[in-house]
Amino acid sequence: MSESKERLTYRPEPETRQKIERWYEADNCRSMNEFIDKAVSFYADYLSASRNDMLPMAISSAMNGRLKILEKNLSSLSFKYAVELDMLMGIIADTHQLDRDDLKRRRTQSVKNVRQINGRISLEKRAQLWDEDDWSDDEWQS
């Protein structure tokens, strides 16, 4: 708390005073003044949120916490997939002696394929590119 506090006269209605007396100890406040200060801050945040379409601080911080957990989980999962993909590519590179020109051609073709299917890769779609048969009657691929 700040050392330079200002005195403000507040005269609550009897019912309001009873509410303050009932709740300030339950909220672990040291005094009624601290409770009133918290209540005014909360209400000011509420008014600010309703006027400016901003989220109250409590909701905002809870959402930020959840997003950090989600980010951590996605990063971990992405790292695990990258390790597995690296292992797979290492096995393929070791079993097939590919030269630089072949890799460039394959990368160019892969970029074209992924753009064509909008990033939604499936084994069936990839097999269609390799196989000349018409697979258009297979509705289960959609």
Secondary structure as UniProt FT lines:
FT   HELIX           14..23
FT   TURN            24..28
FT   HELIX           32..52
FT   HELIX           57..95
FT   HELIX           100..116
FT   TURN            117..119
FT   HELIX           123..130
FT   TURN            136..137
FT   HELIX           139..141
//
